[in-house]
Amino acid sequence: MFNYIKNVRTVLKTIDNPLKRLESASKKDSLEKEFWDKEAEECLLSFDEDLFRYDENEEFPPRHRYFYSLLESIRGKHILDCCCGYGFTTVKCAKRGAYITGIDISPKMIELAKKNAEFNQVSQNVNLEVMSAHKLSFEDNIFDYVVGIGALHHLNLELAGKEISRVLKPGGKAIFLEPRIPFKWIMVLRSLIPVRCYESPGGGSLSDREVHQFSRYFSTSKPQYFILLRKLFRLPILKRFASKLDSTDLYLINRCQFLKKFCWAFVLEFTK
Ligand SMILES: C[S@@+](CC[C@H](N)C(=O)[O-])C[C@H]1O[C@@H](n2cnc3c(N)ncnc32)[C@H](O)[C@@H]1O
């Protein structure tokens, strides 16, 4: 019961996370650093080789497949993995022949991402640095792509938008896979469903309004929506049917445009 109440409170807090609007990005950064350092420390203590071993034929859900399909021709390109965390995207891009720089606010995550790159033998193409996406220390116009999975929703989009656009080459692309808030009232209902909510103190899904504001720093933006019925199947009792709903979701979303309003994730593609 205690866990259930805690879960409801966590979801309700992330509906309109006040940290997103926090004036001081440095306060947000230090909370995020503390949270993710702990997370990474556990992974470093018992490095799970099976989890981190790169598998070219790994089966991904549709949203990840779409995200990586936008990064098919990246051999020789310069890429910034924003909020690189465990380094999964970093390793995948390096395996595809890109020169990739990963940045993260958490030093322990950077240590973990380095271990991941070494383990998968791509260190020569990878540069990993502790840095905040709110203040990038790179020169203007140097990256062909800026990418991130589960990145933007941890950031102050005003600061990050300016910085990401600044370091991208003209015509360069920023591509992110992020959780989305469909409607506030859906989030309230969702909070009553007893599934574990996993969110860092500065996190909280993105609204279309926030994405619209972020897109001001780019010349074009294109969202692609995912996760409709599949969301219901996070209930433990229904979980084993979840993957079967991926294709149903894709079918419905592509045919009935209005359903995108109810989707729980999107891949966002911006061009500078
Ligand atoms: C969900 S994890 C990202 C997972 C990662 N993209 C992957 O695929 O392995 C979110 C990451 O964002 C990082 N983060 C949060 N705020 C940040 C900031 N201001 N600048 C850089 N990284 C930040 C956290 O330290 C954490 O590692």
The ligand as a Gaussian input file, in Angstrom:
#p B3LYP/6-31G(d) Opt

LIG

0 1
 C       17.626000       7.848000     -19.097000
 S       19.310000       8.213000     -18.894000
 C       19.852000       8.177000     -20.569000
 C       20.144000       6.815000     -21.100000
 C       21.049000       6.826000     -22.302000
 N       20.619000       7.759000     -23.326000
 C       21.200000       5.442000     -22.882000
 O       20.547000       5.158000     -23.921000
 O       21.959000       4.658000     -22.333000
 C       19.315000       9.964000     -18.617000
 C       20.724000      10.524000     -18.483000
 O       20.647000      11.953000     -18.554000
 C       21.719000      12.455000     -17.783000
 N       21.506000      13.899000     -17.551000
 C       20.555000      14.491000     -16.798000
 N       20.678000      15.837000     -16.844000
 C       21.737000      16.094000     -17.653000
 C       22.368000      17.287000     -18.113000
 N       21.956000      18.487000     -17.731000
 N       23.396000      17.188000     -18.956000
 C       23.869000      15.965000     -19.349000
 N       23.327000      14.806000     -18.939000
 C       22.271000      14.855000     -18.108000
 C       21.697000      11.570000     -16.553000
 O       22.896000      11.618000     -15.846000
 C       21.401000      10.196000     -17.160000
 O       22.566000       9.465000     -17.393000

